[in-house]
Amino acid sequence: MKIFFILFLVAGIFLNLSSFSDAFGLSCAAPNIAESFEESDVVFVGTVVSKEYLEPSDQRTLIAESLFSIKEFLKGVTQDQVTVSSDEKFWGINFTIGSDYLVFADYYGEEIQSQLCGPTNLVEFSNIDFVRKISENNILAPLKQTSSGINPENVVCKEGLELIFKATDHSPACVKLSTAQKLLERGWTKLGNP
């Protein structure tokens, strides 16, 4: 009888534990940096200069808007400062004022939001050199950048190239410094932004 009772008790415990298997939340696999860079709208290195919490719409969210001073543009932004929102209760990043981050984010309308399960992290724990190499290989041609909505004066050139503007229609081009000097002499470009 005791053996039957012990077996019944053990079976009950295992049945109850198995019912909790579906109750666990999401988990993130280690992100692939190259894929994350490709899929991100915005990638930059910046320092958090201020942070403001928005009024929660319900008890399940805690949205914070962190203002970053940009140190290095890698993709999608060229402003000196950018605001990134993050839900600190639901898989978002709790950005700390004064800390430097490598940020991977996406546009949601006009708003920039940190990615869930993305590789955003403190700079000291990030492989910045690897991300820089990816960035250099993924810079679009100047006309493709402007056709995607980037202002001509905010076009980013690959390392070693200078941004110039055609004198007649102010279209941007990325050229070597020696080429820029020749084009300036020939009147193809003028000094300064359009």
Rosetta blueprint (number, residue, H / E / L):
1 M L
2 K H
3 I H
4 F H
5 F H
6 I H
7 L H
8 F H
9 L H
10 V H
11 A H
12 G H
13 I H
14 F H
15 L H
16 N H
17 L H
18 S H
19 S L
20 F L
21 S H
22 D H
23 A H
24 F L
25 G L
26 L L
27 S L
28 C L
29 A L
30 A L
31 P L
32 N L
33 I H
34 A H
35 E H
36 S H
37 F H
38 E H
39 E H
40 S L
41 D L
42 V E
43 V E
44 F E
45 V E
46 G E
47 T E
48 V E
49 V E
50 S E
51 K E
52 E E
53 Y E
54 L L
55 E L
56 P L
57 S L
58 D L
59 Q L
60 R L
61 T L
62 L L
63 I E
64 A E
65 E E
66 S E
67 L E
68 F E
69 S E
70 I E
71 K E
72 E E
73 F E
74 L E
75 K E
76 G L
77 V L
78 T L
79 Q L
80 D L
81 Q E
82 V E
83 T E
84 V E
85 S E
86 S E
87 D E
88 E L
89 K L
90 F L
91 W L
92 G L
93 I L
94 N L
95 F L
96 T L
97 I L
98 G L
99 S L
100 D E
101 Y E
102 L E
103 V E
104 F E
105 A E
106 D E
107 Y E
108 Y E
109 G L
110 E L
111 E E
112 I E
113 Q E
114 S E
115 Q L
116 L L
117 C L
118 G L
119 P L
120 T L
121 N E
122 L E
123 V H
124 E H
125 F H
126 S L
127 N L
128 I H
129 D H
130 F H
131 V H
132 R H
133 K H
134 I H
135 S H
136 E H
137 N H
138 N L
139 I L
140 L L
141 A L
142 P H
143 L H
144 K H
145 Q H
146 T H
147 S H
148 S L
149 G L
150 I L
151 N L
152 P H
153 E H
154 N H
155 V L
156 V L
157 C L
158 K L
159 E L
160 G L
161 L L
162 E E
163 L E
164 I E
165 F E
166 K E
167 A L
168 T L
169 D L
170 H L
171 S L
172 P E
173 A E
174 C E
175 V E
176 K L
177 L H
178 S H
179 T H
180 A H
181 Q H
182 K H
183 L H
184 L H
185 E H
186 R L
187 G L
188 W L
189 T E
190 K L
191 L L
192 G L
193 N L
194 P L
